[in-house]
Structures are given as C-alpha cells and as structure tokens.
Amino acid sequence: MGDIPIGKLLLKLSPPVMLALLIQSIYNIVDSCFVAQYSLSGLTALSIIFPIQLLMTALGTGTGTGLNILISRMGGNGDTARQRDVVKSGLYLGIWNFLIFTCIGMLLIGSYYTISSNQAEVRAEGIQYAQIIFLGSFGLFMESNCTKLLQAKGNMVTPMLAQVAGAVINLVFDPIFIFGLFGAPELGVAGAAIATIMGQWAAMLITLRAVFRTYDVRGTFRFKDCIQIYQSGFPSIIMQSLYSRSTPSILLG
C-alpha cells in the first residue's frame, strides 16, 4: 500500500476477487441446469431453496468480512499478538455459524417448503436437497472465513483457485450423481446437493491449508473478539441478505 500506485494495486488485487465471487454464485445455477434435465419438480425445489442459500452465503461472507477488517487493522498497527487471537476466534466462528444455521435450518425447512409449495413431490425433493446442504455447510462457512483471512494478507490468488477447484468438482460430479453415470447411484436432486458440498469442502481444504501456512493459529479464543468480528461484519451480512428479498421465495404449484 505504501509503495505501489493505487491504480496498479487495484488491477492486481481486484480481478481474482471478482472471479472468485462470480464462480461462487454459479453453484446453484449449475445445479439447476442439470436438475432441470432430470426433474421439473426438482428445479422448482431448488428455486425455492435459493434464497436460503443466499442467506447462508451472506452470513459466511459477512462474518469473513468482519474478520478481514480486524486482521487488516491489526496488521497495520503491528499488533501481531492480538492478531493470533482474532484468527483463532474467527476459525471457531466458522464452526459456530455452521452449527447455528444447520440447527435452525433443519428445524424449519419442513415448514418453509409447506408454505412455499402445495406439491408433495416438490416439498420432498426440496427438503432432501436442503438437509444435505445444511449438514454439509461447514465447508461453506469455514471457507468464507479462511478466504477473508488470506485476502487480509493480500493473497487473492489462493481463494480464487479454491473457488475454481470447487466449481469444477461441482460441475463434474453433478451429472454423475444426478443421473447415475459411470456406475454411480442415481440420486437425483440429492446428487446435486452432494456435488455442491464436495465443491465447497474442496475449496475449504485449499484455503484452510493456506491459512495454517500464513498465520500463527496458536492464539486464544476470546468471546470479545467474536463480538468485534460480528460488529465489523454486520453491515455486510445485512446488505447481502437483502439480495434474497429480490428472489421469489413462495412458489405455488
């Protein structure tokens, strides 16, 4: 920041972030394309759950943004001791977000589909898809925090490569699991969910490995740091959550 011109810095740092966000947004689109060839009721089920997936992404990315702000601020101040504690707390928040969202989602997803569609097949396929997405969402929430930790150190390439790897895995395994290709079982909508989870976990493993190589994670978990992370990330969580309002959440079949 002190030596490189701002314009050159933006051209260096922005494209990987833009590409990573673009790739992250196509998971549901890829699922929908393949599921549409398998079942129209499955496509309707995925359309109904899409706003919930946007909320999950908003919580994960917003929390990561708060983590990024604190880490960047501490890096600028040279406060490396406190930085270790924030990194440790941020990683635990990935687990916390996963547990909270999964518990609430599993409890309410049946009611959500009941008021969203009057077709039994749509409700059954949607609940099946959503439950797998919730139970496997640890990868999404942890990857979001790891990505922002890496970006706080100026590493934009690793998160981008992680998203590319995840998207490719999702693209490859979607048709295999949905249609039962190459001897795999025909899982339909559930197969799309499994492929999505595989992609998210692959991205998480890549970024998590990079975090452990970049940071000293032997800090102390502090509840106060968690509050500060959420306070810094709260505007981002709210702003991104509003995108789900523009997506129809009630489809009557």
C-alpha positions as CSV (number, residue, x, y, z in Angstrom):
1,M,0.0,0.0,0.0
2,G,2.9,2.4,0.7
3,D,4.9,1.7,-2.4
4,I,2.6,0.5,-5.2
5,P,0.3,3.1,-7.0
6,I,-3.3,2.7,-6.2
7,G,-4.4,2.1,-9.8
8,K,-1.9,-0.7,-10.3
9,L,-2.8,-2.2,-6.9
10,L,-6.5,-2.3,-7.8
11,L,-5.7,-4.0,-11.1
12,K,-3.6,-6.6,-9.3
13,L,-6.0,-7.4,-6.4
14,S,-9.5,-6.9,-7.9
15,P,-9.7,-9.5,-10.7
16,P,-9.1,-12.6,-8.6
17,V,-11.7,-11.4,-6.1
18,M,-14.3,-10.7,-8.8
19,L,-13.7,-14.0,-10.4
20,A,-14.0,-15.9,-7.1
21,L,-17.3,-14.2,-6.3
22,L,-18.6,-14.9,-9.8
23,I,-17.7,-18.6,-9.5
24,Q,-19.2,-18.8,-6.0
25,S,-22.5,-17.5,-7.4
26,I,-22.8,-20.2,-10.1
27,Y,-23.1,-23.2,-7.8
28,N,-26.9,-23.1,-7.7
29,I,-27.1,-22.2,-11.4
30,V,-25.1,-25.3,-12.3
31,D,-27.2,-27.5,-10.0
32,S,-30.4,-26.0,-11.6
33,C,-29.2,-26.7,-15.2
34,F,-28.6,-30.4,-14.5
35,V,-31.6,-30.9,-12.3
36,A,-33.9,-29.3,-14.9
37,Q,-32.9,-32.1,-17.2
38,Y,-33.8,-34.7,-14.6
39,S,-37.0,-33.3,-13.0
40,L,-39.1,-30.2,-13.2
41,S,-40.3,-30.6,-9.7
42,G,-36.6,-30.8,-8.6
43,L,-35.9,-27.5,-10.4
44,T,-38.8,-25.9,-8.6
45,A,-37.5,-27.2,-5.3
46,L,-34.0,-25.7,-6.0
47,S,-35.6,-22.4,-6.9
48,I,-37.4,-22.3,-3.6
49,I,-34.3,-23.0,-1.5
50,F,-32.1,-20.5,-3.4
51,P,-32.9,-17.5,-1.1
52,I,-31.9,-19.6,1.9
53,Q,-28.6,-20.4,0.2
54,L,-28.1,-16.7,-0.3
55,L,-28.7,-16.1,3.4
56,M,-26.0,-18.8,4.2
57,T,-23.6,-17.1,1.9
58,A,-24.4,-13.7,3.4
59,L,-23.7,-14.9,6.9
60,G,-20.5,-16.7,5.9
61,T,-19.1,-13.8,3.7
62,G,-20.2,-11.1,6.2
63,T,-18.5,-12.8,9.1
64,G,-15.4,-13.2,7.0
65,T,-15.5,-9.5,6.1
66,G,-15.6,-8.6,9.8
67,L,-12.6,-10.9,10.3
68,N,-10.8,-9.3,7.4
69,I,-11.3,-5.8,8.7
70,L,-9.9,-6.6,12.2
71,I,-7.0,-8.6,10.8
72,S,-6.1,-5.8,8.4
73,R,-6.3,-3.1,11.1
74,M,-4.1,-5.1,13.4
75,G,-1.6,-5.8,10.7
76,G,-1.4,-2.1,10.0
77,N,-0.8,-1.4,13.7
78,G,1.7,-4.2,14.1
79,D,-0.4,-5.9,16.7
80,T,0.6,-9.5,15.9
81,A,-0.1,-10.9,19.4
82,R,-3.8,-9.9,19.3
83,Q,-3.9,-11.0,15.6
84,R,-3.3,-14.6,16.6
85,D,-6.3,-14.4,19.0
86,V,-8.6,-13.0,16.3
87,V,-7.6,-15.6,13.8
88,K,-8.3,-18.4,16.3
89,S,-11.7,-16.8,17.2
90,G,-12.5,-16.4,13.6
91,L,-11.9,-20.0,12.8
92,Y,-14.2,-21.0,15.7
93,L,-16.9,-18.7,14.3
94,G,-16.9,-20.8,11.2
95,I,-17.9,-23.8,13.3
96,W,-20.4,-21.7,15.3
97,N,-22.1,-20.3,12.1
98,F,-22.4,-23.9,10.8
99,L,-24.0,-25.3,13.9
100,I,-26.4,-22.4,14.4
101,F,-27.6,-22.3,10.8
102,T,-27.8,-26.1,10.5
103,C,-29.9,-26.5,13.7
104,I,-32.3,-23.7,12.7
105,G,-32.5,-24.8,9.1
106,M,-33.2,-28.5,9.9
107,L,-36.0,-27.4,12.3
108,L,-37.7,-25.0,10.0
109,I,-37.1,-26.4,6.5
110,G,-40.2,-28.6,6.5
111,S,-42.4,-25.6,7.4
112,Y,-40.7,-23.4,4.8
113,Y,-41.5,-25.9,2.0
114,T,-45.0,-26.4,3.3
115,I,-45.9,-22.8,2.8
116,S,-43.8,-22.5,-0.4
117,S,-45.4,-25.2,-2.5
118,N,-48.5,-27.4,-2.4
119,Q,-46.9,-30.2,-4.5
120,A,-45.8,-33.1,-2.4
121,E,-43.0,-34.1,-4.8
122,V,-41.5,-30.6,-4.8
123,R,-41.6,-30.5,-1.0
124,A,-40.0,-33.9,-0.6
125,E,-37.2,-33.2,-3.1
126,G,-36.6,-29.7,-1.7
127,I,-36.4,-30.9,1.9
128,Q,-34.0,-33.7,0.8
129,Y,-31.7,-31.2,-1.0
130,A,-31.8,-28.6,1.8
131,Q,-31.0,-31.1,4.6
132,I,-27.9,-32.2,2.7
133,I,-26.8,-28.6,2.1
134,F,-27.3,-27.7,5.7
135,L,-25.5,-30.7,7.1
136,G,-22.5,-30.2,4.8
137,S,-22.4,-26.4,5.1
138,F,-19.4,-26.5,7.3
139,G,-17.2,-26.2,4.2
140,L,-19.0,-23.0,3.1
141,F,-18.8,-21.2,6.4
142,M,-15.2,-22.2,7.1
143,E,-14.0,-21.4,3.6
144,S,-15.6,-17.9,3.8
145,N,-13.6,-17.1,6.9
146,C,-10.4,-18.6,5.5
147,T,-10.8,-16.7,2.2
148,K,-11.0,-13.4,4.1
149,L,-8.1,-14.2,6.3
150,L,-6.0,-14.8,3.2
151,Q,-7.2,-11.7,1.5
152,A,-6.3,-9.6,4.6
153,K,-2.7,-10.6,3.8
154,G,-3.0,-9.7,0.1
155,N,-3.4,-13.3,-1.1
156,M,-6.1,-13.1,-3.7
157,V,-5.0,-15.9,-5.9
158,T,-5.4,-18.9,-3.5
159,P,-9.1,-18.1,-2.7
160,M,-9.7,-17.7,-6.5
161,L,-8.0,-21.1,-7.2
162,A,-10.0,-22.7,-4.4
163,Q,-13.3,-21.4,-5.9
164,V,-12.3,-22.6,-9.4
165,A,-11.4,-26.1,-8.0
166,G,-14.7,-26.2,-6.1
167,A,-16.7,-25.2,-9.1
168,V,-15.0,-27.7,-11.4
169,I,-15.7,-30.5,-8.8
170,N,-19.4,-29.5,-8.7
171,L,-19.6,-29.3,-12.4
172,V,-18.1,-32.8,-12.9
173,F,-19.9,-34.7,-10.2
174,D,-23.3,-33.0,-10.7
175,P,-24.3,-35.1,-13.7
176,I,-22.6,-38.2,-12.3
177,F,-24.6,-38.2,-9.1
178,I,-27.9,-36.9,-10.5
179,F,-28.2,-39.3,-13.4
180,G,-26.1,-42.2,-12.1
181,L,-23.3,-42.1,-14.6
182,F,-20.3,-44.4,-14.6
183,G,-21.8,-46.9,-12.2
184,A,-22.7,-44.3,-9.6
185,P,-26.2,-44.5,-8.0
186,E,-28.9,-42.3,-9.5
187,L,-29.5,-39.8,-6.7
188,G,-31.5,-37.1,-8.5
189,V,-31.8,-33.8,-6.5
190,A,-29.8,-35.3,-3.6
191,G,-26.9,-35.9,-6.0
192,A,-26.8,-32.2,-6.9
193,A,-26.6,-31.4,-3.2
194,I,-23.8,-33.8,-2.6
195,A,-21.8,-32.4,-5.6
196,T,-22.2,-28.9,-4.2
197,I,-21.0,-30.0,-0.8
198,M,-18.0,-31.7,-2.3
199,G,-17.0,-28.5,-4.2
200,Q,-17.4,-26.4,-1.0
201,W,-15.3,-28.7,1.0
202,A,-12.6,-28.8,-1.6
203,A,-12.4,-25.0,-1.6
204,M,-12.3,-25.1,2.2
205,L,-9.4,-27.5,2.4
206,I,-7.4,-25.5,0.0
207,T,-7.9,-22.2,1.8
208,L,-7.6,-23.7,5.3
209,R,-4.2,-25.2,4.4
210,A,-3.1,-21.8,3.2
211,V,-4.3,-20.1,6.4
212,F,-2.3,-22.5,8.5
213,R,0.8,-21.7,6.4
214,T,0.2,-18.0,6.6
215,Y,-0.9,-17.4,10.2
216,D,0.2,-18.5,13.7
217,V,-3.1,-20.1,14.9
218,R,-1.9,-20.8,18.4
219,G,-3.8,-17.9,19.8
220,T,-6.6,-17.9,22.3
221,F,-10.3,-18.0,21.6
222,R,-11.9,-14.8,23.0
223,F,-15.6,-14.0,23.1
224,K,-14.8,-10.3,22.9
225,D,-13.1,-10.9,19.6
226,C,-16.1,-12.7,18.2
227,I,-18.3,-9.7,19.1
228,Q,-16.0,-7.4,17.3
229,I,-15.9,-9.6,14.3
230,Y,-19.7,-9.6,14.1
231,Q,-19.9,-5.9,14.7
232,S,-17.5,-5.2,11.8
233,G,-19.2,-7.7,9.5
234,F,-22.8,-6.9,10.4
235,P,-23.4,-4.3,7.7
236,S,-22.1,-6.7,5.1
237,I,-24.3,-9.5,6.4
238,I,-27.4,-7.3,6.3
239,M,-26.6,-5.9,2.8
240,Q,-26.0,-9.3,1.3
241,S,-29.1,-10.8,3.0
242,L,-31.2,-8.2,1.2
243,Y,-30.4,-9.9,-2.1
244,S,-32.6,-12.8,-1.1
245,R,-35.6,-10.4,-0.9
246,S,-35.4,-10.0,-4.7
247,T,-35.7,-13.7,-5.3
248,P,-39.2,-15.2,-5.2
249,S,-39.4,-17.4,-2.1
250,I,-43.0,-18.5,-2.5
251,L,-43.9,-20.7,-5.5
252,L,-47.3,-22.3,-5.6
253,G,-47.5,-25.3,-7.9
